[in-house]
Amino acid sequence: MEYTVVDSEDVPLTDLSEIDEMPPDLDIRAVDEELDCQNTAVKIWYFDEGEEIGYHAHTEQEELFYVLEGTFSLKLGRSGEEEFVEADEGTFWVAAPKIGHGHRCISDDGGAVLAFGAPPVDDPGRDPHSISDEEIDG
């Protein structure tokens, strides 16, 4: 693949509540799959008010987020040093590998977040409270 172009509305919407092993129960568009991305995971996550992706960390993957619609309450940082930040449309945030992050939609009309992850490895979320400073600092 040298290049591919797709409109986000043409990317199929997947209801994760129909996939038992795939929490949380949100809707997503797997942009990376539609574009056959090799080096980056790219998803659009859709939230109703109160829905969230819980506080977690990845071992290898850095994640970059961008609020497309709505307002979110972010929980970011190492275990014991978490900060809460409010993020509106147009806000970016990033979480390095092994650094805790999570976000909850707090806008009445719901919201959408564009998420990039690299490398695109199978890197399920870990409990940030189980990651030591020594492990983070290497």
Backbone as a chain_set.jsonl record, in Angstrom:
{"seq": "MEYTVVDSEDVPLTDLSEIDEMPPDLDIRAVDEELDCQNTAVKIWYFDEGEEIGYHAHTEQEELFYVLEGTFSLKLGRSGEEEFVEADEGTFWVAAPKIGHGHRCISDDGGAVLAFGAPPVDDPGRDPHSISDEEIDG", "coords": {"N": [[0.841, -1.174, 0.0], [0.678, 2.1, -0.948], [-0.762, 4.439, -0.649], [-3.949, 5.373, 0.729], [-7.293, 6.536, 0.763], [-10.016, 7.503, 2.738], [-13.278, 8.389, 3.764], [-14.369, 9.172, 7.002], [-17.025, 8.512, 7.592], [-17.473, 6.429, 5.912], [-16.214, 4.31, 7.044], [-16.897, 1.312, 8.607], [-19.14, 1.176, 11.403], [-18.64, -0.223, 14.53], [-20.213, -2.001, 17.062], [-19.105, -2.479, 20.113], [-20.308, -3.714, 22.265], [-21.376, -6.026, 21.387], [-19.335, -7.791, 21.252], [-17.981, -10.052, 23.229], [-15.376, -10.344, 24.431], [-14.339, -7.8, 24.335], [-14.255, -5.221, 26.041], [-14.456, -1.643, 26.496], [-18.095, -1.225, 26.342], [-18.586, 0.335, 23.829], [-19.125, 2.256, 20.782], [-17.173, 2.052, 17.849], [-15.073, 3.229, 15.143], [-12.947, 1.531, 13.149], [-10.515, 2.838, 11.822], [-7.877, 2.303, 11.109], [-7.971, -0.357, 10.208], [-9.569, -0.141, 7.944], [-7.948, 1.413, 6.338], [-5.79, -0.2, 6.118], [-3.532, 0.135, 7.803], [-0.141, -0.168, 8.778], [1.662, 0.58, 10.768], [0.48, 2.077, 12.752], [-2.182, 2.205, 15.062], [-5.5, 3.259, 14.629], [-8.382, 4.661, 15.75], [-11.811, 5.749, 15.996], [-13.619, 6.628, 18.706], [-16.838, 6.462, 20.144], [-18.943, 8.031, 22.481], [-21.537, 8.013, 24.927], [-23.013, 10.278, 27.301], [-21.341, 9.927, 30.366], [-20.178, 7.482, 29.75], [-17.091, 5.638, 29.585], [-13.545, 5.086, 29.189], [-11.727, 3.206, 31.208], [-9.172, 3.939, 33.682], [-6.0, 2.976, 32.785], [-2.975, 1.38, 31.562], [-0.508, 0.874, 28.991], [1.938, -1.524, 27.999], [3.781, -1.318, 25.864], [2.78, 0.505, 24.016], [2.432, 3.829, 22.887], [-0.058, 6.287, 23.224], [-2.046, 8.629, 21.507], [-4.481, 11.114, 21.693], [-7.418, 12.855, 20.492], [-9.964, 15.18, 20.899], [-12.839, 15.053, 19.151], [-15.55, 15.685, 19.342], [-17.585, 16.985, 21.975], [-17.077, 16.93, 25.613], [-14.633, 15.847, 27.907], [-13.569, 14.195, 30.897], [-10.403, 13.693, 31.973], [-8.185, 11.261, 33.303], [-4.969, 11.155, 34.231], [-1.559, 10.097, 34.391], [1.12, 8.748, 36.513], [0.626, 6.042, 38.822], [-0.681, 7.063, 41.877], [0.034, 9.651, 41.405], [-1.867, 10.798, 39.852], [-3.638, 13.071, 37.747], [-6.518, 15.107, 37.173], [-8.042, 16.316, 34.32], [-9.906, 18.547, 32.328], [-11.13, 18.173, 29.069], [-11.957, 19.672, 26.089], [-13.54, 19.917, 22.8], [-11.121, 19.804, 20.236], [-8.909, 19.401, 21.809], [-5.803, 17.829, 22.466], [-4.191, 14.936, 23.904], [-1.598, 12.89, 25.303], [-0.306, 9.684, 26.156], [2.419, 8.057, 27.429], [4.05, 4.827, 27.055], [3.316, 2.62, 29.765], [2.259, 4.588, 31.398], [-0.482, 5.736, 33.221], [-3.813, 6.277, 32.015], [-7.07, 7.469, 31.227], [-10.466, 8.186, 30.256], [-13.571, 9.964, 30.568], [-16.745, 10.664, 29.257], [-18.312, 13.73, 29.659], [-20.168, 15.396, 28.596], [-23.509, 16.388, 27.811], [-24.56, 15.664, 25.299], [-23.015, 13.557, 24.471], [-19.952, 12.334, 22.934], [-16.935, 12.214, 20.885], [-13.819, 10.647, 20.3], [-10.723, 10.688, 18.722], [-8.278, 8.28, 18.367], [-4.871, 7.38, 18.385], [-2.449, 4.849, 18.231], [0.8, 3.614, 18.767], [3.564, 1.414, 18.791], [1.428, -0.606, 16.622], [0.54, -2.893, 18.304], [-0.691, -5.883, 19.96], [-1.626, -4.962, 22.891], [-2.883, -5.147, 25.643], [-4.688, -3.279, 28.143], [-3.171, -2.523, 31.285], [-3.26, -2.564, 34.876], [-2.433, 0.476, 36.163], [-1.57, 0.81, 38.775], [-0.102, -1.4, 39.316], [2.336, -1.096, 38.174], [5.647, -0.375, 38.653], [7.75, 2.457, 39.604], [10.365, 1.965, 38.896], [10.072, 0.182, 36.801], [8.842, 1.872, 34.936], [10.756, 3.911, 34.571], [12.818, 2.447, 33.636]], "CA": [[0.0, 0.0, 0.0], [1.391, 3.368, -0.966], [-1.674, 5.395, -0.03], [-5.377, 5.067, 0.7], [-8.116, 7.643, 1.237], [-11.349, 7.066, 3.133], [-14.06, 9.297, 4.593], [-14.669, 8.469, 8.255], [-18.391, 7.996, 7.546], [-17.452, 5.191, 5.129], [-15.612, 3.264, 7.868], [-18.005, 0.673, 9.333], [-19.29, 1.395, 12.84], [-18.684, -1.487, 15.259], [-20.762, -1.938, 18.414], [-18.282, -3.388, 20.912], [-21.117, -4.459, 23.232], [-21.691, -7.313, 20.769], [-18.125, -8.612, 21.264], [-17.808, -10.361, 24.651], [-14.02, -10.157, 24.933], [-13.856, -6.476, 23.954], [-14.799, -4.054, 26.737], [-15.765, -1.255, 27.014], [-19.222, -1.356, 25.42], [-18.707, 1.578, 23.057], [-19.078, 2.127, 19.335], [-15.913, 2.546, 17.283], [-14.749, 3.068, 13.729], [-11.566, 1.06, 13.053], [-9.944, 3.514, 10.662], [-6.645, 1.597, 10.737], [-8.296, -1.548, 9.435], [-10.084, 0.299, 6.641], [-6.819, 1.94, 5.569], [-4.727, -1.21, 6.16], [-2.35, 0.737, 8.433], [0.85, -1.142, 9.211], [2.504, 1.078, 11.855], [-0.282, 2.874, 13.711], [-3.585, 1.887, 15.3], [-6.297, 4.482, 14.545], [-9.797, 4.39, 16.027], [-12.695, 6.806, 16.482], [-14.449, 6.082, 19.78], [-18.05, 7.25, 20.371], [-19.363, 7.935, 23.875], [-22.695, 8.698, 25.486], [-22.66, 10.91, 28.575], [-21.037, 9.006, 31.452], [-19.384, 6.335, 29.308], [-15.68, 5.904, 29.794], [-12.479, 4.1, 29.091], [-11.159, 3.274, 32.545], [-7.753, 4.22, 33.915], [-5.184, 1.814, 32.43], [-1.689, 1.696, 30.92], [-0.026, -0.125, 28.047], [3.346, -1.851, 28.202], [4.606, -0.891, 24.737], [2.14, 1.45, 23.102], [2.142, 5.24, 23.173], [-1.354, 6.641, 22.66], [-2.337, 10.042, 21.277], [-5.925, 11.288, 21.591], [-7.909, 14.167, 20.06], [-11.408, 15.271, 21.088], [-13.568, 15.506, 17.967], [-16.834, 16.231, 19.794], [-17.921, 16.812, 23.375], [-16.173, 17.276, 26.704], [-14.198, 14.652, 28.617], [-12.751, 14.296, 32.096], [-9.266, 12.803, 31.79], [-7.379, 10.856, 34.454], [-3.675, 10.958, 33.597], [-0.362, 10.107, 35.217], [1.564, 7.563, 37.228], [-0.142, 5.65, 39.994], [-0.409, 7.9, 43.036], [0.303, 11.016, 40.954], [-2.853, 11.081, 38.817], [-4.267, 14.384, 37.653], [-7.757, 15.149, 36.421], [-8.024, 17.454, 33.407], [-11.068, 18.607, 31.452], [-10.723, 18.333, 27.67], [-13.038, 20.011, 25.16], [-13.244, 19.731, 21.381], [-9.874, 20.408, 19.798], [-7.836, 19.111, 22.76], [-4.972, 16.631, 22.323], [-3.39, 14.473, 25.032], [-0.79, 11.724, 24.975], [0.146, 8.86, 27.281], [3.564, 7.219, 27.102], [3.915, 3.469, 27.573], [3.367, 2.392, 31.214], [1.68, 5.727, 32.116], [-1.923, 5.579, 33.32], [-4.69, 7.227, 31.339], [-8.458, 7.073, 31.031], [-11.3, 9.366, 30.038], [-15.023, 9.798, 30.713], [-17.516, 11.709, 28.573], [-19.124, 14.494, 30.617], [-21.083, 16.294, 27.889], [-24.868, 15.862, 27.699], [-24.823, 15.119, 23.963], [-22.018, 12.554, 24.152], [-18.735, 12.841, 22.333], [-16.123, 11.317, 20.066], [-12.383, 10.814, 20.465], [-9.855, 10.052, 17.744], [-7.154, 7.702, 19.107], [-3.766, 6.796, 17.63], [-1.543, 4.066, 19.06], [1.961, 3.075, 18.054], [3.321, 0.571, 17.632], [0.096, -1.225, 16.626], [0.689, -4.245, 18.845], [-1.706, -6.335, 20.9], [-1.068, -4.463, 24.149], [-4.054, -4.881, 26.481], [-4.479, -2.386, 29.274], [-2.731, -3.034, 32.588], [-3.561, -1.722, 36.025], [-1.276, 1.335, 36.406], [-1.123, 0.675, 40.16], [0.791, -2.555, 39.389], [3.567, -0.755, 37.46], [6.546, 0.335, 39.555], [8.533, 3.552, 39.035], [11.558, 1.369, 38.292], [9.655, -0.37, 35.51], [8.572, 3.005, 34.048], [11.99, 4.641, 34.287], [13.69, 1.507, 32.944]], "C": [[0.891, 1.244, 0.0], [0.537, 4.48, -0.382], [-3.108, 4.903, -0.178], [-6.112, 6.262, 1.276], [-9.495, 7.088, 1.582], [-12.002, 8.174, 3.958], [-14.452, 8.544, 5.857], [-16.075, 7.879, 8.263], [-18.486, 6.695, 6.738], [-16.799, 4.033, 5.877], [-16.744, 2.623, 8.679], [-17.967, 0.972, 10.833], [-19.448, 0.038, 13.51], [-19.206, -1.236, 16.663], [-20.011, -2.958, 19.264], [-19.08, -4.162, 21.953], [-21.496, -5.835, 22.681], [-20.5, -8.262, 20.749], [-17.74, -8.847, 22.72], [-16.423, -10.032, 25.187], [-13.479, -8.761, 24.685], [-14.541, -5.365, 24.743], [-13.992, -2.826, 26.348], [-16.839, -1.352, 25.935], [-19.493, -0.049, 24.69], [-18.817, 1.247, 21.577], [-17.756, 2.702, 18.848], [-15.951, 2.456, 15.761], [-13.268, 2.711, 13.683], [-10.951, 1.602, 11.763], [-8.701, 2.777, 10.177], [-6.916, 0.364, 9.888], [-8.769, -1.186, 8.033], [-8.953, 0.787, 5.737], [-5.659, 0.944, 5.456], [-3.427, -0.617, 6.691], [-1.425, -0.358, 8.96], [1.581, -0.727, 10.483], [1.772, 1.858, 12.934], [-1.694, 2.327, 13.833], [-4.357, 3.201, 15.315], [-7.765, 4.115, 14.723], [-10.524, 5.698, 16.326], [-13.631, 6.135, 17.472], [-15.625, 7.031, 20.016], [-18.586, 6.969, 21.771], [-20.708, 8.61, 24.087], [-22.237, 9.335, 26.791], [-22.451, 9.832, 29.642], [-20.238, 7.783, 31.037], [-17.904, 6.676, 29.382], [-14.799, 4.755, 29.341], [-11.717, 4.256, 30.396], [-9.652, 3.51, 32.543], [-6.951, 2.941, 33.707], [-3.865, 2.295, 31.843], [-1.353, 0.57, 29.952], [1.465, -0.33, 28.264], [4.231, -1.244, 27.119], [4.062, 0.304, 23.977], [1.995, 2.85, 23.675], [0.797, 5.54, 22.523], [-1.523, 8.154, 22.625], [-3.824, 10.158, 21.024], [-6.258, 12.712, 21.164], [-9.428, 14.171, 20.2], [-12.042, 15.873, 19.83], [-14.861, 16.227, 18.342], [-16.961, 16.026, 21.291], [-16.844, 17.273, 24.339], [-15.895, 16.015, 27.511], [-13.432, 15.028, 29.874], [-11.655, 13.245, 31.948], [-8.636, 12.484, 33.138], [-6.041, 10.423, 33.875], [-2.56, 10.91, 34.631], [-0.055, 8.777, 35.865], [0.65, 7.28, 38.413], [0.287, 6.491, 41.194], [-0.13, 9.354, 42.687], [-0.708, 11.459, 39.898], [-3.363, 12.512, 38.909], [-5.549, 14.235, 36.862], [-7.769, 16.447, 35.624], [-9.298, 17.398, 32.583], [-10.607, 18.925, 30.04], [-11.955, 18.557, 26.799], [-12.61, 19.704, 23.733], [-11.971, 20.479, 21.005], [-8.696, 20.137, 20.711], [-7.133, 17.804, 22.405], [-4.452, 16.224, 23.696], [-2.678, 13.195, 24.608], [-0.434, 10.988, 26.264], [1.266, 7.958, 26.782], [3.292, 5.793, 27.564], [4.11, 3.453, 29.095], [2.826, 3.551, 32.044], [0.156, 5.626, 32.058], [-2.691, 6.678, 32.608], [-6.088, 6.619, 31.201], [-9.279, 8.329, 30.821], [-12.78, 8.996, 30.072], [-15.71, 10.964, 30.04], [-18.415, 12.408, 29.588], [-20.068, 15.468, 29.917], [-22.43, 15.604, 27.668], [-25.13, 15.15, 26.376], [-23.819, 14.05, 23.552], [-20.789, 13.168, 23.511], [-18.026, 11.791, 21.516], [-14.649, 11.673, 20.24], [-11.671, 10.031, 19.362], [-8.615, 9.571, 18.491], [-6.152, 7.069, 18.152], [-2.895, 6.025, 18.609], [-0.405, 3.515, 18.225], [2.956, 2.533, 19.07], [1.961, -0.125, 17.745], [0.143, -2.685, 17.069], [-0.5, -4.605, 19.721], [-1.156, -6.038, 22.294], [-2.225, -4.116, 25.084], [-3.704, -4.008, 27.685], [-4.073, -3.131, 30.533], [-3.193, -2.077, 33.671], [-2.333, -0.86, 36.304], [-0.724, 1.215, 37.821], [-0.177, -0.515, 40.333], [2.134, -2.292, 38.698], [4.446, 0.093, 38.375], [7.255, 1.473, 38.825], [9.78, 3.019, 38.34], [11.242, 0.801, 36.91], [9.416, 0.752, 34.494], [9.878, 3.658, 33.613], [13.053, 3.768, 33.62], [15.022, 1.388, 33.539]], "O": [[1.755, 1.399, 0.863], [1.049, 5.365, 0.302], [-3.434, 4.129, -1.078], [-5.607, 6.929, 2.179], [-10.071, 6.308, 0.824], [-11.334, 8.823, 4.763], [-14.834, 7.376, 5.777], [-16.295, 6.839, 8.884], [-19.458, 5.951, 6.864], [-16.825, 2.898, 5.402], [-17.476, 3.332, 9.37], [-16.901, 1.013, 11.446], [-20.293, -0.762, 13.108], [-18.706, -0.363, 17.372], [-20.249, -4.16, 19.152], [-18.593, -5.163, 22.478], [-21.896, -6.714, 23.443], [-20.617, -9.399, 20.291], [-17.229, -7.941, 23.378], [-16.302, -9.495, 26.288], [-12.273, -8.545, 24.809], [-15.341, -4.625, 24.17], [-12.867, -3.001, 25.881], [-16.531, -1.54, 24.758], [-20.518, 0.595, 24.915], [-18.625, 0.102, 21.169], [-17.277, 3.71, 19.367], [-16.743, 1.716, 15.178], [-12.426, 3.492, 14.125], [-10.88, 0.906, 10.75], [-8.49, 2.639, 8.972], [-6.17, 0.075, 8.952], [-8.413, -1.846, 7.057], [-8.994, 0.599, 4.521], [-4.667, 1.215, 4.779], [-2.357, -0.827, 6.119], [-1.884, -1.353, 9.519], [2.074, -1.588, 11.211], [2.379, 2.258, 13.928], [-2.333, 2.019, 12.827], [-3.919, 4.162, 15.946], [-8.321, 3.349, 13.937], [-9.928, 6.641, 16.846], [-14.347, 5.194, 17.127], [-15.445, 8.247, 20.082], [-18.673, 5.816, 22.194], [-20.986, 9.655, 23.498], [-21.19, 8.972, 27.327], [-23.281, 8.937, 29.801], [-19.67, 7.106, 31.894], [-17.509, 7.836, 29.261], [-15.247, 3.626, 29.143], [-11.131, 5.306, 30.661], [-8.966, 3.306, 31.541], [-7.195, 1.937, 34.375], [-3.67, 3.495, 31.651], [-1.854, -0.547, 30.081], [2.171, 0.594, 28.669], [5.304, -0.716, 27.412], [4.828, 1.04, 23.355], [1.506, 3.038, 24.789], [0.536, 5.101, 21.403], [-1.19, 8.86, 23.577], [-4.382, 9.396, 20.233], [-5.504, 13.649, 21.425], [-10.105, 13.28, 19.687], [-11.814, 17.035, 19.493], [-15.219, 17.24, 17.742], [-16.502, 15.016, 21.824], [-15.856, 17.902, 23.96], [-16.796, 15.217, 27.769], [-12.737, 16.043, 29.915], [-11.939, 12.055, 31.815], [-8.564, 13.346, 34.014], [-5.969, 9.451, 33.123], [-2.619, 11.612, 35.641], [-0.828, 7.822, 35.791], [-0.011, 8.177, 38.934], [1.477, 6.612, 41.485], [-0.064, 10.202, 43.577], [-0.442, 12.386, 39.134], [-3.501, 13.079, 39.992], [-5.668, 13.367, 35.997], [-7.54, 17.53, 36.164], [-9.727, 16.317, 32.179], [-9.798, 19.829, 29.83], [-12.874, 17.738, 26.775], [-11.479, 19.288, 23.483], [-11.767, 21.628, 21.398], [-7.586, 20.59, 20.43], [-7.776, 16.804, 22.085], [-4.287, 17.077, 24.568], [-3.1, 12.51, 23.676], [-0.282, 11.597, 27.323], [1.088, 7.193, 25.835], [2.398, 5.57, 28.38], [4.95, 4.171, 29.636], [2.916, 3.516, 33.271], [-0.424, 5.453, 30.986], [-2.287, 7.84, 32.594], [-6.245, 5.405, 31.076], [-8.837, 9.424, 31.17], [-13.188, 7.904, 29.677], [-15.317, 12.116, 30.221], [-19.187, 11.759, 30.292], [-20.705, 16.286, 30.58], [-22.493, 14.409, 27.379], [-25.841, 14.146, 26.338], [-23.78, 13.673, 22.381], [-20.607, 14.385, 23.542], [-18.446, 10.635, 21.454], [-14.283, 12.846, 20.316], [-11.98, 8.867, 19.106], [-7.965, 10.36, 19.177], [-6.518, 6.329, 17.24], [-2.631, 6.507, 19.711], [-0.611, 3.014, 17.12], [3.162, 3.151, 20.115], [1.405, -0.222, 18.839], [-0.177, -3.592, 16.3], [-1.232, -3.725, 20.172], [-0.319, -6.779, 22.81], [-2.522, -2.941, 25.299], [-2.572, -4.008, 28.169], [-4.565, -4.225, 30.813], [-3.482, -0.911, 33.399], [-1.282, -1.4, 36.65], [0.455, 1.484, 38.051], [0.478, -0.639, 41.367], [2.981, -3.184, 38.647], [4.029, 1.163, 38.82], [7.356, 1.47, 37.598], [10.203, 3.556, 37.317], [12.035, 0.923, 35.976], [9.749, 0.6, 33.319], [10.081, 3.927, 32.429], [14.053, 4.269, 33.107], [15.852, 0.624, 33.045]]}, "num_chains": 1, "name": "protein.A"}
